[in-house]
């Protein structure tokens, strides 16, 4: 029995399902959440979609297909099954982990995700590290159930998740199967790529461009120009009247510099430390890098946290990166 068929068999025992996407949501987690929620509702389940944080503006339009709300304890108590999407550790789902402990909840919690090193506290998991995105896995799940249930709204949501998590089909996680899935979604959804791409990437405000300008001036190079760091501070946000969501995609700019093997975006505008986004276009494994900072992700894209201040965060992060470079060079020799 495949993990998809096991999911489809066991879900018949449930009626009220809570679908939870990870905090600081992105296109893949919201796309997969909206798509699976619509599908479950079509199958007759009562479904509520939860996220602790605000959904970024560039993917908020998907909430017209299915609402995603901020949870409270009473809403959680109404569910007899939880499905966690696009994260494989309970810590990625905000207050949900604390709620489980406080209420001594012993019911089923399932997971659908494509990140490495999944934790084992999920009763049932659809976990495929090689998948391009969680949306790709949700597509396969619905296909195994009934392909006819994929409607135009589901197609647009799944397409958005795949596109945003693959750099518009540029990353090495993209396979011929991924491209075939995208083609199928375009046919079902009856839309053209530009309709989604322009919403996601072509609606920047003047404030966002001013923020990007300030961030680009912060770029610093390390390790013989093999590692680049870009940072954004709370003061930059205030000066440009922007929000944390407006830093989406900033890390790709230093990564595009000739000779750079890895890039780091430091976001120093939270009260609880510095948020870190790491990207690689070499054999540097930023998932390993992030795990040394209590984070994680993929080999080419990962996230982490540092207690700060910013200068200390940069120093520590670069030291880890330098060690990785040294290990790679030693292995090559």
Secondary structure, DSSP 8 states (H G I E B T S, - for coil): --HHHHHHHHGGG-SEEEEEE-SS--HHHHHHHHHHHHHHHHTT-EEEEE-SS---GGGGGGGGTS-EE---HHHHHT-SEEEEES-SSGGGGTHHHHHHHHTT--S-EEEEE--SS--S--SEEEE-TTSS-HHHHHHHHHHHHHGGG--HHHHHHHHHHHHHHTTTTTSTT--HHHHHHHHHHHHHHT--HHHHHHHHHS---HHHHHHHHHHHTT-EEETTTTEEEEEEEHHHHHHHT--GGGGTTTHHHHHTSTT--EEEEEEEEETTEEEEEEEESSS--HHHHHHTTT-EE-SSEEEEEE-S-HHHHHHHHHHHHHHHHHHHHHHH-
